[in-house]
Amino acid sequence: MVNALEIVMGIFLNAAALSEIVSVISGSPEALKQKRFVTLTLAVGFLLGVITECMRNSNMPALIIFALGFMLSYAAFILTVPEKRKLSEKKR
């Protein structure tokens, strides 16, 4: 039962990470600073979930779901970081 709930939790958190990616892509550049913290926190949480599942070595589907969530939230975080070219062009 605990394993099933852990998998369901991971699926819903992955949906949240995917919605953050969509929000970052379609959002305004001014809101990216606020989104950066949220996506970084999601990525750290998923990474801790992956480490926990590796240490327990009990629930492989949950490990895969947490790893997918980490990749999604890390991708959303990378999308919030401005490009260096754009920053250097603004300074000139």
Secondary structure as GFF3:
##gff-version 3
##sequence-region A 1 92
A	DSSP	alpha_helix	2	26	.	.	.	ID=ss1
A	DSSP	three_ten_helix	29	31	.	.	.	ID=ss2
A	DSSP	alpha_helix	32	56	.	.	.	ID=ss3
A	DSSP	alpha_helix	60	80	.	.	.	ID=ss4
A	DSSP	alpha_helix	84	91	.	.	.	ID=ss5
###
